Amino acid sequence: MASTAISDARLTVSGLPVETRERFRFSTWKPTKGLGEAWAIAEAYSLNPFSRPLLLMAGPPGVGKTHLALAVAWQLLEEGTLVTYRQCGSLLDTLKGLPRFVDNGSPPYYREVRFLEEVPVLILDDLGQQRDWEFIDSLVDFRYLRMRPIIGVTNLAVGELPQRLVSRFSDKATSMVVTIKARDYRAVRDK
């Protein structure tokens, strides 16, 4: 697909850190032992996130999970697909601060929830860094039932995640789970 310019509005809505635009790409990835499968799956996902819309990348900190998720996001965004990136802890903090009731119109809380449910591709980074799983579980379930693409990134082992969440991401017809077992990517990336 041909790349398109990303408008300021789409970039703002994406939540992608602008500083990652050039650094966190498939082209900047330096393959290291144990990361080839994760890279291949992420690249394939970026070509068609709607065929198997749920992707979970699990592994210890520093193995490149966020790099790959952002590489997918930048590629899709440049090809015209709206992507939104959120870190779970920050997302839940933001939602807690939004009004749920207003005199006129839709309350900001529900507008944000609806957006997260409906955005074409959603990336949730740092799954497990938040204390409250209820909202995340509900959001993943909503998207799972409607076959809406979502990438989950976690430093936890798959078995440490809530069973219902693991079940959604483990549905072989709609999902893929990548467990990365490698050395700290940041330590070898810059060598």
KOLDOTI-414190 format. One record per residue (C-alpha): residue number from 1; residue in three letters; x, y, z. Coordinates in steps of 0.25 Angstrom, whole numbers. Example, Ala and Ser with C-alpha at 12.3 -4.5 7.8 and 13.67 -1.06 7.14 Angstrom:
<r><pos>1</pos><code>ala</code><east>49</east><north>-18</north><up>31</up></r>
<r><pos>2</pos><code>ser</code><east>55</east><north>-4</north><up>29</up></r>
***
This chain:
<r><pos>1</pos><code>met</code><east>0</east><north>0</north><up>0</up></r>
<r><pos>2</pos><code>ala</code><east>4</east><north>14</north><up>-2</up></r>
<r><pos>3</pos><code>ser</code><east>8</east><north>23</north><up>9</up></r>
<r><pos>4</pos><code>thr</code><east>-1</east><north>35</north><up>12</up></r>
<r><pos>5</pos><code>ala</code><east>2</east><north>48</north><up>20</up></r>
<r><pos>6</pos><code>ile</code><east>-3</east><north>47</north><up>34</up></r>
<r><pos>7</pos><code>ser</code><east>-11</east><north>59</north><up>38</up></r>
<r><pos>8</pos><code>asp</code><east>-8</east><north>66</north><up>51</up></r>
<r><pos>9</pos><code>ala</code><east>-22</east><north>62</north><up>56</up></r>
<r><pos>10</pos><code>arg</code><east>-20</east><north>48</north><up>52</up></r>
<r><pos>11</pos><code>leu</code><east>-7</east><north>48</north><up>59</up></r>
<r><pos>12</pos><code>thr</code><east>-13</east><north>54</north><up>72</up></r>
<r><pos>13</pos><code>val</code><east>-24</east><north>44</north><up>72</up></r>
<r><pos>14</pos><code>ser</code><east>-14</east><north>33</north><up>70</up></r>
<r><pos>15</pos><code>gly</code><east>-7</east><north>35</north><up>83</up></r>
<r><pos>16</pos><code>leu</code><east>6</east><north>31</north><up>77</up></r>
<r><pos>17</pos><code>pro</code><east>18</east><north>38</north><up>83</up></r>
<r><pos>18</pos><code>val</code><east>23</east><north>46</north><up>71</up></r>
<r><pos>19</pos><code>glu</code><east>38</east><north>43</north><up>76</up></r>
<r><pos>20</pos><code>thr</code><east>36</east><north>29</north><up>72</up></r>
<r><pos>21</pos><code>arg</code><east>32</east><north>31</north><up>57</up></r>
<r><pos>22</pos><code>glu</code><east>46</east><north>29</north><up>51</up></r>
<r><pos>23</pos><code>arg</code><east>52</east><north>20</north><up>62</up></r>
<r><pos>24</pos><code>phe</code><east>41</east><north>10</north><up>65</up></r>
<r><pos>25</pos><code>arg</code><east>39</east><north>4</north><up>51</up></r>
<r><pos>26</pos><code>phe</code><east>41</east><north>-10</north><up>44</up></r>
<r><pos>27</pos><code>ser</code><east>52</east><north>-3</north><up>36</up></r>
<r><pos>28</pos><code>thr</code><east>60</east><north>1</north><up>49</up></r>
<r><pos>29</pos><code>trp</code><east>58</east><north>-13</north><up>56</up></r>
<r><pos>30</pos><code>lys</code><east>71</east><north>-20</north><up>58</up></r>
<r><pos>31</pos><code>pro</code><east>68</east><north>-35</north><up>58</up></r>
<r><pos>32</pos><code>thr</code><east>74</east><north>-42</north><up>70</up></r>
<r><pos>33</pos><code>lys</code><east>73</east><north>-57</north><up>75</up></r>
<r><pos>34</pos><code>gly</code><east>59</east><north>-60</north><up>79</up></r>
<r><pos>35</pos><code>leu</code><east>52</east><north>-49</north><up>73</up></r>
<r><pos>36</pos><code>gly</code><east>50</east><north>-53</north><up>58</up></r>
<r><pos>37</pos><code>glu</code><east>37</east><north>-60</north><up>60</up></r>
<r><pos>38</pos><code>ala</code><east>31</east><north>-48</north><up>68</up></r>
<r><pos>39</pos><code>trp</code><east>36</east><north>-38</north><up>57</up></r>
<r><pos>40</pos><code>ala</code><east>30</east><north>-47</north><up>46</up></r>
<r><pos>41</pos><code>ile</code><east>16</east><north>-48</north><up>53</up></r>
<r><pos>42</pos><code>ala</code><east>16</east><north>-33</north><up>55</up></r>
<r><pos>43</pos><code>glu</code><east>19</east><north>-30</north><up>41</up></r>
<r><pos>44</pos><code>ala</code><east>9</east><north>-40</north><up>36</up></r>
<r><pos>45</pos><code>tyr</code><east>-1</east><north>-34</north><up>45</up></r>
<r><pos>46</pos><code>ser</code><east>2</east><north>-20</north><up>40</up></r>
<r><pos>47</pos><code>leu</code><east>-2</east><north>-25</north><up>26</up></r>
<r><pos>48</pos><code>asn</code><east>-16</east><north>-29</north><up>30</up></r>
<r><pos>49</pos><code>pro</code><east>-20</east><north>-27</north><up>45</up></r>
<r><pos>50</pos><code>phe</code><east>-34</east><north>-31</north><up>41</up></r>
<r><pos>51</pos><code>ser</code><east>-31</east><north>-46</north><up>38</up></r>
<r><pos>52</pos><code>arg</code><east>-27</east><north>-50</north><up>52</up></r>
<r><pos>53</pos><code>pro</code><east>-30</east><north>-37</north><up>60</up></r>
<r><pos>54</pos><code>leu</code><east>-25</east><north>-40</north><up>74</up></r>
<r><pos>55</pos><code>leu</code><east>-10</east><north>-40</north><up>76</up></r>
<r><pos>56</pos><code>leu</code><east>-4</east><north>-42</north><up>90</up></r>
<r><pos>57</pos><code>met</code><east>11</east><north>-40</north><up>91</up></r>
<r><pos>58</pos><code>ala</code><east>17</east><north>-44</north><up>105</up></r>
<r><pos>59</pos><code>gly</code><east>31</east><north>-45</north><up>110</up></r>
<r><pos>60</pos><code>pro</code><east>40</east><north>-38</north><up>120</up></r>
<r><pos>61</pos><code>pro</code><east>43</east><north>-23</north><up>119</up></r>
<r><pos>62</pos><code>gly</code><east>53</east><north>-19</north><up>108</up></r>
<r><pos>63</pos><code>val</code><east>51</east><north>-30</north><up>98</up></r>
<r><pos>64</pos><code>gly</code><east>44</east><north>-21</north><up>87</up></r>
<r><pos>65</pos><code>lys</code><east>29</east><north>-23</north><up>89</up></r>
<r><pos>66</pos><code>thr</code><east>26</east><north>-8</north><up>89</up></r>
<r><pos>67</pos><code>his</code><east>36</east><north>-5</north><up>77</up></r>
<r><pos>68</pos><code>leu</code><east>28</east><north>-16</north><up>69</up></r>
<r><pos>69</pos><code>ala</code><east>14</east><north>-11</north><up>73</up></r>
<r><pos>70</pos><code>leu</code><east>18</east><north>4</north><up>70</up></r>
<r><pos>71</pos><code>ala</code><east>24</east><north>-1</north><up>56</up></r>
<r><pos>72</pos><code>val</code><east>10</east><north>-7</north><up>53</up></r>
<r><pos>73</pos><code>ala</code><east>3</east><north>6</north><up>58</up></r>
<r><pos>74</pos><code>trp</code><east>12</east><north>15</north><up>49</up></r>
<r><pos>75</pos><code>gln</code><east>11</east><north>6</north><up>37</up></r>
<r><pos>76</pos><code>leu</code><east>-4</east><north>5</north><up>38</up></r>
<r><pos>77</pos><code>leu</code><east>-6</east><north>20</north><up>41</up></r>
<r><pos>78</pos><code>glu</code><east>2</east><north>24</north><up>29</up></r>
<r><pos>79</pos><code>glu</code><east>-6</east><north>15</north><up>20</up></r>
<r><pos>80</pos><code>gly</code><east>-19</east><north>22</north><up>25</up></r>
<r><pos>81</pos><code>thr</code><east>-24</east><north>13</north><up>36</up></r>
<r><pos>82</pos><code>leu</code><east>-27</east><north>20</north><up>49</up></r>
<r><pos>83</pos><code>val</code><east>-19</east><north>14</north><up>61</up></r>
<r><pos>84</pos><code>thr</code><east>-19</east><north>18</north><up>75</up></r>
<r><pos>85</pos><code>tyr</code><east>-8</east><north>15</north><up>85</up></r>
<r><pos>86</pos><code>arg</code><east>-11</east><north>15</north><up>100</up></r>
<r><pos>87</pos><code>gln</code><east>-3</east><north>11</north><up>112</up></r>
<r><pos>88</pos><code>cys</code><east>-12</east><north>4</north><up>121</up></r>
<r><pos>89</pos><code>gly</code><east>-9</east><north>11</north><up>134</up></r>
<r><pos>90</pos><code>ser</code><east>-10</east><north>25</north><up>128</up></r>
<r><pos>91</pos><code>leu</code><east>-23</east><north>21</north><up>121</up></r>
<r><pos>92</pos><code>leu</code><east>-29</east><north>17</north><up>134</up></r>
<r><pos>93</pos><code>asp</code><east>-24</east><north>29</north><up>141</up></r>
<r><pos>94</pos><code>thr</code><east>-30</east><north>38</north><up>129</up></r>
<r><pos>95</pos><code>leu</code><east>-43</east><north>31</north><up>130</up></r>
<r><pos>96</pos><code>lys</code><east>-45</east><north>33</north><up>145</up></r>
<r><pos>97</pos><code>gly</code><east>-43</east><north>48</north><up>143</up></r>
<r><pos>98</pos><code>leu</code><east>-54</east><north>49</north><up>132</up></r>
<r><pos>99</pos><code>pro</code><east>-68</east><north>54</north><up>136</up></r>
<r><pos>100</pos><code>arg</code><east>-78</east><north>43</north><up>134</up></r>
<r><pos>101</pos><code>phe</code><east>-90</east><north>53</north><up>135</up></r>
<r><pos>102</pos><code>val</code><east>-92</east><north>66</north><up>128</up></r>
<r><pos>103</pos><code>asp</code><east>-105</east><north>74</north><up>126</up></r>
<r><pos>104</pos><code>asn</code><east>-104</east><north>74</north><up>111</up></r>
<r><pos>105</pos><code>gly</code><east>-98</east><north>64</north><up>101</up></r>
<r><pos>106</pos><code>ser</code><east>-90</east><north>52</north><up>103</up></r>
<r><pos>107</pos><code>pro</code><east>-81</east><north>51</north><up>116</up></r>
<r><pos>108</pos><code>pro</code><east>-66</east><north>51</north><up>112</up></r>
<r><pos>109</pos><code>tyr</code><east>-64</east><north>38</north><up>119</up></r>
<r><pos>110</pos><code>tyr</code><east>-74</east><north>31</north><up>110</up></r>
<r><pos>111</pos><code>arg</code><east>-69</east><north>38</north><up>98</up></r>
<r><pos>112</pos><code>glu</code><east>-55</east><north>33</north><up>101</up></r>
<r><pos>113</pos><code>val</code><east>-60</east><north>19</north><up>104</up></r>
<r><pos>114</pos><code>arg</code><east>-68</east><north>18</north><up>91</up></r>
<r><pos>115</pos><code>phe</code><east>-56</east><north>23</north><up>83</up></r>
<r><pos>116</pos><code>leu</code><east>-47</east><north>12</north><up>89</up></r>
<r><pos>117</pos><code>glu</code><east>-58</east><north>2</north><up>86</up></r>
<r><pos>118</pos><code>glu</code><east>-59</east><north>7</north><up>71</up></r>
<r><pos>119</pos><code>val</code><east>-45</east><north>11</north><up>67</up></r>
<r><pos>120</pos><code>pro</code><east>-41</east><north>2</north><up>55</up></r>
<r><pos>121</pos><code>val</code><east>-28</east><north>-2</north><up>62</up></r>
<r><pos>122</pos><code>leu</code><east>-25</east><north>-1</north><up>77</up></r>
<r><pos>123</pos><code>ile</code><east>-12</east><north>-4</north><up>84</up></r>
<r><pos>124</pos><code>leu</code><east>-12</east><north>-6</north><up>99</up></r>
<r><pos>125</pos><code>asp</code><east>2</east><north>-5</north><up>105</up></r>
<r><pos>126</pos><code>asp</code><east>7</east><north>-9</north><up>118</up></r>
<r><pos>127</pos><code>leu</code><east>-5</east><north>-19</north><up>121</up></r>
<r><pos>128</pos><code>gly</code><east>-3</east><north>-23</north><up>135</up></r>
<r><pos>129</pos><code>gln</code><east>3</east><north>-10</north><up>140</up></r>
<r><pos>130</pos><code>gln</code><east>-11</east><north>-5</north><up>145</up></r>
<r><pos>131</pos><code>arg</code><east>-18</east><north>-10</north><up>157</up></r>
<r><pos>132</pos><code>asp</code><east>-32</east><north>-11</north><up>151</up></r>
<r><pos>133</pos><code>trp</code><east>-35</east><north>-21</north><up>141</up></r>
<r><pos>134</pos><code>glu</code><east>-50</east><north>-19</north><up>140</up></r>
<r><pos>135</pos><code>phe</code><east>-50</east><north>-8</north><up>129</up></r>
<r><pos>136</pos><code>ile</code><east>-38</east><north>-14</north><up>121</up></r>
<r><pos>137</pos><code>asp</code><east>-46</east><north>-28</north><up>121</up></r>
<r><pos>138</pos><code>ser</code><east>-58</east><north>-21</north><up>117</up></r>
<r><pos>139</pos><code>leu</code><east>-52</east><north>-13</north><up>106</up></r>
<r><pos>140</pos><code>val</code><east>-44</east><north>-26</north><up>100</up></r>
<r><pos>141</pos><code>asp</code><east>-57</east><north>-34</north><up>101</up></r>
<r><pos>142</pos><code>phe</code><east>-65</east><north>-23</north><up>93</up></r>
<r><pos>143</pos><code>arg</code><east>-54</east><north>-23</north><up>82</up></r>
<r><pos>144</pos><code>tyr</code><east>-53</east><north>-38</north><up>82</up></r>
<r><pos>145</pos><code>leu</code><east>-67</east><north>-40</north><up>80</up></r>
<r><pos>146</pos><code>arg</code><east>-68</east><north>-30</north><up>69</up></r>
<r><pos>147</pos><code>met</code><east>-55</east><north>-35</north><up>62</up></r>
<r><pos>148</pos><code>arg</code><east>-48</east><north>-21</north><up>64</up></r>
<r><pos>149</pos><code>pro</code><east>-33</east><north>-21</north><up>64</up></r>
<r><pos>150</pos><code>ile</code><east>-26</east><north>-20</north><up>77</up></r>
<r><pos>151</pos><code>ile</code><east>-11</east><north>-22</north><up>81</up></r>
<r><pos>152</pos><code>gly</code><east>-8</east><north>-25</north><up>95</up></r>
<r><pos>153</pos><code>val</code><east>6</east><north>-23</north><up>100</up></r>
<r><pos>154</pos><code>thr</code><east>10</east><north>-28</north><up>114</up></r>
<r><pos>155</pos><code>asn</code><east>22</east><north>-31</north><up>123</up></r>
<r><pos>156</pos><code>leu</code><east>15</east><north>-42</north><up>130</up></r>
<r><pos>157</pos><code>ala</code><east>15</east><north>-56</north><up>126</up></r>
<r><pos>158</pos><code>val</code><east>2</east><north>-61</north><up>119</up></r>
<r><pos>159</pos><code>gly</code><east>-1</east><north>-69</north><up>131</up></r>
<r><pos>160</pos><code>glu</code><east>-1</east><north>-57</north><up>140</up></r>
<r><pos>161</pos><code>leu</code><east>-12</east><north>-50</north><up>132</up></r>
<r><pos>162</pos><code>pro</code><east>-27</east><north>-51</north><up>136</up></r>
<r><pos>163</pos><code>gln</code><east>-32</east><north>-65</north><up>130</up></r>
<r><pos>164</pos><code>arg</code><east>-43</east><north>-58</north><up>123</up></r>
<r><pos>165</pos><code>leu</code><east>-33</east><north>-48</north><up>116</up></r>
<r><pos>166</pos><code>val</code><east>-24</east><north>-60</north><up>112</up></r>
<r><pos>167</pos><code>ser</code><east>-36</east><north>-68</north><up>107</up></r>
<r><pos>168</pos><code>arg</code><east>-39</east><north>-56</north><up>97</up></r>
<r><pos>169</pos><code>phe</code><east>-25</east><north>-55</north><up>92</up></r>
<r><pos>170</pos><code>ser</code><east>-23</east><north>-70</north><up>91</up></r>
<r><pos>171</pos><code>asp</code><east>-35</east><north>-72</north><up>81</up></r>
<r><pos>172</pos><code>lys</code><east>-27</east><north>-78</north><up>70</up></r>
<r><pos>173</pos><code>ala</code><east>-38</east><north>-74</north><up>60</up></r>
<r><pos>174</pos><code>thr</code><east>-37</east><north>-59</north><up>63</up></r>
<r><pos>175</pos><code>ser</code><east>-24</east><north>-57</north><up>71</up></r>
<r><pos>176</pos><code>met</code><east>-9</east><north>-59</north><up>73</up></r>
<r><pos>177</pos><code>val</code><east>-1</east><north>-60</north><up>85</up></r>
<r><pos>178</pos><code>val</code><east>14</east><north>-57</north><up>84</up></r>
<r><pos>179</pos><code>thr</code><east>23</east><north>-60</north><up>96</up></r>
<r><pos>180</pos><code>ile</code><east>36</east><north>-54</north><up>94</up></r>
<r><pos>181</pos><code>lys</code><east>48</east><north>-60</north><up>101</up></r>
<r><pos>182</pos><code>ala</code><east>60</east><north>-52</north><up>98</up></r>
<r><pos>183</pos><code>arg</code><east>71</east><north>-43</north><up>104</up></r>
<r><pos>184</pos><code>asp</code><east>68</east><north>-28</north><up>106</up></r>
<r><pos>185</pos><code>tyr</code><east>66</east><north>-23</north><up>92</up></r>
<r><pos>186</pos><code>arg</code><east>71</east><north>-9</north><up>97</up></r>
<r><pos>187</pos><code>ala</code><east>84</east><north>-14</north><up>101</up></r>
<r><pos>188</pos><code>val</code><east>87</east><north>-21</north><up>88</up></r>
<r><pos>189</pos><code>arg</code><east>79</east><north>-11</north><up>78</up></r>
<r><pos>190</pos><code>asp</code><east>90</east><north>0</north><up>79</up></r>
<r><pos>191</pos><code>lys</code><east>102</east><north>-9</north><up>77</up></r>
***
